[in-house]
Amino acid sequence: MAAAVISACTTVVVAALVFALNQYAQMRAERRQARLLRVNTQLRELYGPLYVLVDVNECIYQGLMAAGLPGRGDRTKDTLAVGWTKWLDHALFPANVKMRDLILSNGDLLREEAMPDELRMFCAHVSYAEVSRAAGTQGAEADGAYIGHPGDVYPAYVRGAYAALKREQQELLTADERESRFRLRHRPRHRPPRA
């Protein structure tokens, strides 16, 4: 009789342990799926579009610099002339406005709890430039104030955040794939009923 009690207790303990482990694995899988959904949304709605717009703007800017656009400190109204203004009006500035609007409308998708300085400075610069352009002036001559572009830290931030999210996305997908293969290998096989 003692053997039967021990056997019954062992069965109950093993069943409870299997149930607990199964619940734990399921919770982990659900958490991973929720995190993957968030990362996918961050990439699709914020960091992916920012990455592409930054890359295109940087490509245009580097091309203009290679073609002889003076550095920031060396620019005057005379040296900027029509060529720079055309690129600024029809390519660079509209892309900057799109990036600013993406950041402002998707603030809940930021990786950080608070808005990073690089993004805050970029948004302030674009808003300042927008008001300055609407007033028909560009730069400090309008009102003595000037909010400059944050420089290389902005594209570096966007590229770094995008790369980190892509790595995390890949890790989450790989973990899901491993778990799926494990489940397929260890699932009970159904035998056809005997006739």
C-alpha positions as CSV (number, residue, x, y, z in Angstrom):
1,M,0.0,0.0,0.0
2,A,2.9,2.4,0.8
3,A,4.2,1.8,-2.7
4,A,0.9,2.8,-4.2
5,V,0.8,6.0,-2.2
6,I,4.3,6.9,-3.2
7,S,3.5,6.1,-6.9
8,A,0.4,8.2,-6.8
9,C,2.2,11.1,-5.1
10,T,5.1,10.9,-7.6
11,T,2.6,11.0,-10.5
12,V,0.9,14.1,-9.0
13,V,4.2,15.8,-8.4
14,V,5.5,15.1,-11.9
15,A,2.2,16.2,-13.4
16,A,2.3,19.5,-11.4
17,L,5.9,20.0,-12.4
18,V,5.2,19.4,-16.1
19,F,2.2,21.8,-15.9
20,A,4.3,24.5,-14.2
21,L,7.1,24.2,-16.7
22,N,4.6,24.3,-19.6
23,Q,3.0,27.4,-18.2
24,Y,6.4,29.1,-17.7
25,A,7.4,28.2,-21.3
26,Q,4.1,29.5,-22.6
27,M,4.5,32.8,-20.7
28,R,8.0,33.2,-22.1
29,A,6.8,32.6,-25.6
30,E,4.0,35.1,-25.2
31,R,6.4,37.7,-23.8
32,R,8.7,37.1,-26.7
33,Q,5.9,37.5,-29.2
34,A,4.7,40.7,-27.5
35,R,8.3,42.1,-27.7
36,L,8.7,41.0,-31.3
37,L,5.4,42.8,-32.1
38,R,6.7,46.0,-30.4
39,V,10.1,45.8,-32.2
40,N,8.4,45.2,-35.6
41,T,6.1,48.2,-34.9
42,Q,9.1,50.4,-33.9
43,L,10.9,49.4,-37.1
44,R,7.9,49.8,-39.4
45,E,6.5,53.0,-38.1
46,L,9.4,55.0,-36.8
47,Y,13.0,53.8,-37.0
48,G,12.7,52.2,-40.5
49,P,11.4,55.3,-42.2
50,L,13.8,57.5,-40.2
51,Y,16.7,55.3,-41.3
52,V,15.8,55.5,-45.0
53,L,15.2,59.3,-44.8
54,V,18.4,59.9,-42.9
55,D,20.4,57.8,-45.4
56,V,19.0,59.6,-48.4
57,N,19.5,63.0,-46.9
58,E,23.1,62.1,-45.9
59,C,23.8,60.8,-49.4
60,I,22.5,64.1,-51.0
61,Y,24.4,66.2,-48.5
62,Q,27.7,64.3,-49.1
63,G,27.2,64.7,-52.8
64,L,26.7,68.4,-52.4
65,M,29.8,68.7,-50.2
66,A,31.8,66.7,-52.8
67,A,30.5,69.1,-55.5
68,G,31.8,72.1,-53.6
69,L,29.2,73.2,-51.1
70,P,31.2,75.1,-48.4
71,G,31.3,73.7,-44.9
72,R,28.8,75.1,-42.3
73,G,31.1,77.8,-40.9
74,D,32.1,79.0,-44.4
75,R,28.7,79.5,-45.9
76,T,27.4,82.9,-46.8
77,K,24.4,84.0,-48.9
78,D,26.7,84.5,-51.9
79,T,28.3,81.0,-51.6
80,L,25.0,79.2,-51.2
81,A,23.4,80.7,-54.4
82,V,20.6,78.9,-56.2
83,G,22.1,75.4,-56.3
84,W,22.0,74.8,-52.6
85,T,18.7,76.5,-52.1
86,K,17.1,74.2,-54.8
87,W,18.4,71.1,-53.0
88,L,17.3,72.5,-49.6
89,D,13.8,73.4,-50.8
90,H,13.0,70.3,-52.8
91,A,14.9,67.5,-51.1
92,L,16.6,68.1,-47.8
93,F,14.1,70.3,-46.0
94,P,11.0,68.3,-46.9
95,A,12.7,65.1,-45.8
96,N,13.7,66.8,-42.5
97,V,10.0,67.9,-42.0
98,K,8.9,64.2,-42.6
99,M,11.5,63.0,-40.1
100,R,10.4,65.5,-37.5
101,D,6.8,64.6,-38.0
102,L,7.6,60.9,-37.7
103,I,9.3,61.5,-34.4
104,L,6.6,63.7,-33.0
105,S,3.7,61.4,-34.1
106,N,5.5,58.2,-32.9
107,G,7.0,59.3,-29.6
108,D,5.5,56.2,-27.9
109,L,7.7,54.0,-30.1
110,L,11.0,55.5,-28.9
111,R,13.4,53.0,-27.5
112,E,14.2,55.2,-24.5
113,E,11.8,56.4,-21.8
114,A,12.7,60.1,-22.5
115,M,13.3,61.7,-25.8
116,P,17.0,61.5,-26.7
117,D,18.8,64.8,-27.0
118,E,19.7,64.0,-30.6
119,L,16.1,63.8,-31.6
120,R,15.0,66.7,-29.5
121,M,17.7,68.9,-31.0
122,F,16.8,67.8,-34.5
123,C,13.1,68.5,-34.0
124,A,13.9,71.9,-32.6
125,H,16.2,72.7,-35.5
126,V,13.5,71.7,-38.1
127,S,10.8,73.7,-36.3
128,Y,13.1,76.7,-36.1
129,A,14.0,76.4,-39.8
130,E,10.3,76.1,-40.7
131,V,9.4,79.3,-38.9
132,S,12.5,81.0,-40.3
133,R,11.7,80.0,-43.8
134,A,8.1,81.1,-43.4
135,A,9.3,84.5,-42.3
136,G,11.5,84.7,-45.4
137,T,14.8,84.6,-43.4
138,Q,17.2,81.8,-42.7
139,G,19.5,81.8,-39.8
140,A,20.3,84.1,-36.9
141,E,19.7,87.3,-38.8
142,A,15.9,86.9,-38.3
143,D,15.8,87.4,-34.5
144,G,19.2,86.8,-33.2
145,A,18.3,83.2,-32.2
146,Y,19.5,80.2,-34.0
147,I,18.9,76.5,-33.5
148,G,21.4,74.6,-35.5
149,H,21.3,71.0,-36.9
150,P,22.7,68.6,-34.3
151,G,25.3,67.4,-36.8
152,D,26.6,63.9,-37.1
153,V,25.1,62.8,-33.7
154,Y,21.6,62.7,-35.2
155,P,22.3,60.3,-38.1
156,A,24.6,58.2,-35.8
157,Y,21.7,57.9,-33.3
158,V,19.2,56.8,-36.0
159,R,21.5,54.3,-37.6
160,G,22.5,52.9,-34.2
161,A,18.9,52.6,-33.0
162,Y,17.9,51.0,-36.3
163,A,20.7,48.5,-36.1
164,A,20.0,47.6,-32.5
165,L,16.3,47.0,-33.2
166,K,17.2,44.8,-36.3
167,R,19.5,42.7,-34.1
168,E,16.9,42.3,-31.5
169,Q,14.3,41.4,-34.1
170,Q,16.6,38.7,-35.5
171,E,17.3,37.3,-32.0
172,L,13.6,37.1,-31.2
173,L,12.9,35.5,-34.6
174,T,15.7,33.0,-34.0
175,A,14.5,32.1,-30.5
176,D,10.9,31.5,-31.9
177,E,12.3,29.4,-34.7
178,R,14.3,27.3,-32.2
179,E,11.3,26.8,-30.0
180,S,9.1,25.8,-32.9
181,R,11.7,23.2,-34.0
182,F,11.9,21.9,-30.5
183,R,8.1,21.6,-30.2
184,L,7.9,19.7,-33.6
185,R,10.6,17.2,-32.5
186,H,9.0,16.6,-29.1
187,R,5.4,16.5,-30.0
188,P,3.6,13.2,-29.3
189,R,3.1,11.2,-32.4
190,H,-0.4,10.1,-33.2
191,R,-0.7,6.5,-34.2
192,P,-3.6,5.5,-36.5
193,P,-6.2,3.5,-34.7
194,R,-6.0,-0.2,-35.1
195,A,-8.7,-1.8,-37.2
